[in-house]
Structure formats: structure tokens, C-alpha cells
Amino acid sequence: MDWHSLYYKIVPKVLRNYGPSFGYNWAYYLIRPHKFVYHAWLECKWFWQRGRRGYSDQDVWNLYSYIARVMDGALTHLAKKKMGHPIGTTASKWNRKLLTMAAGFHAVKEAEESFRMKPITACIKFEKKKARQTKRAIKTMSEVFFSLWD
């Protein structure tokens, strides 16, 4: 019996499946409690950095993903709560542009999640489709960037 099988046999399911948002489960922190303190400190540091400068060191590690998460949420919110639209466009056309951009940034998140869930050949096909959607969103954003207000 290898250590991996033994781990799943001995450690209760609740300790294996759940944990803080630091990327590890509770079983890891029971063995290494000092890591829990260190990871909690890092999360606080990154929280402070986001409040102070708008991004953290952790966000810069994967900047395109961070920007995609922020833009997806912001554009979806703007589409739902907007008060007006730019001169020269209709409300429905503006809403379509906002949702097109949000869908393109959401595609980045979906593509990242697909790598964890699907075989690599399926991921490549999925990635090409999502890349086209994201390129369309970025092109639309470049056209209307100075109109992103509410």
C-alpha cells in the first residue's frame, strides 16, 4: 500500500475535502500548523496590498487571470445596473457590447477551470473556442474603453 492510499484510508473525509482558502486542506495544517499561520499572514498581506494599491503580489503572478476575474464581474455588474449609455448608441446595443465583453473575460475563467477537469485534447479545442471569444471581447473593449462609465 502506498502513502497516498494510506492517507485516504486514515484521514477523515471532512479534513481531506475542506479547508481555508489557502489552497490546502485541514489535514495538511494539522501536520504543519506553522504553515497555517504563515499562509494566514500572506492572505492578510495580499488583502492589504489590494486595498492600498489595487492589486497584490499574488495577483501579479497570474495577471491576465486577475484582470479577467475583475473585468468579468465589473462588466456584468455594469450591464445590470447601468444608468445610461454612450451617445450614438442605443441602450440595447450598449447592453449587448457589455455582455459580449463580460462573456469574453468569463471565457478565460472557464478555460482555466477546464484544464483541471478535462483531458488535454478536449482542453485544446475548448481553449481555441474561448480564445476567439476573448479576442472579440478585447477588440470590443478597445473600441468602447472610454465609454465604460455609469
C-alpha positions as CSV (number, residue, x, y, z in Angstrom):
1,M,0.0,0.0,0.0
2,D,1.4,3.4,-1.0
3,W,1.3,6.5,1.2
4,H,-1.5,8.1,-1.0
5,S,-3.9,5.2,-0.4
6,L,-3.0,5.1,3.3
7,Y,-3.7,8.9,3.5
8,Y,-7.2,8.5,2.1
9,K,-7.8,5.5,4.3
10,I,-6.7,7.2,7.6
11,V,-7.7,10.8,7.3
12,P,-11.4,11.6,7.7
13,K,-13.2,12.9,4.6
14,V,-14.0,16.3,6.2
15,L,-10.3,17.0,6.7
16,R,-9.4,16.0,3.2
17,N,-12.1,17.9,1.3
18,Y,-12.5,21.2,3.2
19,G,-10.1,23.8,4.4
20,P,-9.4,27.5,4.3
21,S,-8.9,29.3,1.0
22,F,-5.1,28.9,1.1
23,G,-5.1,26.0,-1.3
24,Y,-4.6,23.2,1.3
25,N,-7.0,21.1,3.3
26,W,-7.2,20.9,7.1
27,A,-5.2,17.6,7.2
28,Y,-2.2,19.5,5.8
29,Y,-2.4,22.1,8.5
30,L,-2.8,19.6,11.3
31,I,0.6,18.2,10.4
32,R,2.1,21.6,9.8
33,P,0.4,24.2,12.0
34,H,3.1,26.8,11.4
35,K,2.2,26.8,7.7
36,F,-1.4,27.8,8.6
37,V,-0.1,30.9,10.5
38,Y,2.2,31.7,7.6
39,H,-0.5,31.4,4.9
40,A,-2.9,33.4,7.0
41,W,-0.3,36.2,7.3
42,L,0.2,36.0,3.5
43,E,-3.6,36.4,2.9
44,C,-3.7,39.4,5.2
45,K,-0.7,40.9,3.4
46,W,-2.3,40.4,0.0
47,F,-5.6,41.8,1.3
48,W,-3.8,45.0,2.5
49,Q,-1.9,45.3,-0.8
50,R,-5.2,45.1,-2.8
51,G,-6.7,47.8,-0.7
52,R,-3.6,50.0,-0.8
53,R,-2.6,49.7,-4.5
54,G,-5.4,47.8,-6.2
55,Y,-3.5,44.6,-6.8
56,S,-1.4,42.3,-4.7
57,D,1.8,40.4,-5.3
58,Q,-0.3,37.2,-5.8
59,D,-2.4,38.9,-8.5
60,V,0.7,39.8,-10.5
61,W,1.8,36.1,-10.6
62,N,-1.1,35.5,-13.0
63,L,-2.1,39.0,-14.1
64,Y,-4.3,38.0,-17.1
65,S,-6.4,35.8,-14.8
66,Y,-6.8,38.5,-12.2
67,I,-7.8,41.1,-14.8
68,A,-10.3,38.6,-16.4
69,R,-11.9,37.9,-13.0
70,V,-12.2,41.6,-12.2
71,M,-13.5,42.6,-15.7
72,D,-16.0,39.8,-15.8
73,G,-17.6,40.8,-12.6
74,A,-17.4,44.6,-13.3
75,L,-18.8,44.4,-16.8
76,T,-21.6,42.1,-15.7
77,H,-22.5,44.5,-12.9
78,L,-22.3,47.4,-15.2
79,A,-24.7,45.7,-17.7
80,K,-27.2,45.0,-14.9
81,K,-27.0,48.4,-13.1
82,K,-26.2,50.9,-15.8
83,M,-27.9,54.2,-15.7
84,G,-27.3,55.2,-19.3
85,H,-25.3,54.6,-22.5
86,P,-22.9,56.5,-24.7
87,I,-24.2,59.0,-27.2
88,G,-24.6,57.5,-30.6
89,T,-25.6,54.0,-29.5
90,T,-28.9,52.6,-28.2
91,A,-29.4,51.0,-24.8
92,S,-29.9,47.5,-26.2
93,K,-26.8,47.8,-28.4
94,W,-24.7,49.0,-25.4
95,N,-26.0,46.2,-23.3
96,R,-25.0,43.6,-26.0
97,K,-21.5,45.1,-26.1
98,L,-21.1,45.0,-22.3
99,L,-22.3,41.4,-22.2
100,T,-20.0,40.4,-25.1
101,M,-17.1,41.8,-23.2
102,A,-18.1,40.1,-20.0
103,A,-18.5,36.8,-21.8
104,G,-15.1,37.1,-23.3
105,F,-13.5,37.6,-19.9
106,H,-15.6,34.9,-18.4
107,A,-14.2,32.6,-21.1
108,V,-10.8,33.0,-19.6
109,K,-12.0,31.7,-16.2
110,E,-13.8,28.8,-17.9
111,A,-10.7,27.9,-19.9
112,E,-8.6,27.8,-16.7
113,E,-11.1,25.6,-15.0
114,S,-11.2,23.2,-17.9
115,F,-7.6,22.3,-17.6
116,R,-8.3,20.8,-14.2
117,M,-11.4,18.9,-15.3
118,K,-10.9,17.6,-18.9
119,P,-8.3,15.6,-20.8
120,I,-5.7,17.7,-22.7
121,T,-7.2,17.1,-26.2
122,A,-10.6,18.4,-25.1
123,C,-8.9,21.4,-23.4
124,I,-7.1,22.4,-26.7
125,K,-10.4,22.5,-28.6
126,F,-12.1,24.3,-25.7
127,E,-9.2,26.8,-25.5
128,K,-9.4,27.7,-29.1
129,K,-13.1,28.5,-28.9
130,K,-12.6,30.5,-25.7
131,A,-9.6,32.4,-27.2
132,R,-11.8,33.6,-30.1
133,Q,-14.4,34.8,-27.6
134,T,-11.8,36.6,-25.5
135,K,-10.2,38.3,-28.6
136,R,-13.7,39.5,-29.6
137,A,-14.2,41.0,-26.1
138,I,-10.8,42.7,-26.1
139,K,-11.5,44.2,-29.5
140,T,-14.9,45.5,-28.4
141,M,-13.3,46.9,-25.2
142,S,-10.6,48.8,-27.2
143,E,-13.4,50.4,-29.2
144,V,-15.5,51.5,-26.2
145,F,-12.9,51.8,-23.4
146,F,-13.6,55.5,-22.7
147,S,-17.3,54.8,-22.5
148,L,-17.1,52.4,-19.6
149,W,-18.8,54.6,-17.0
150,D,-22.1,54.6,-15.2
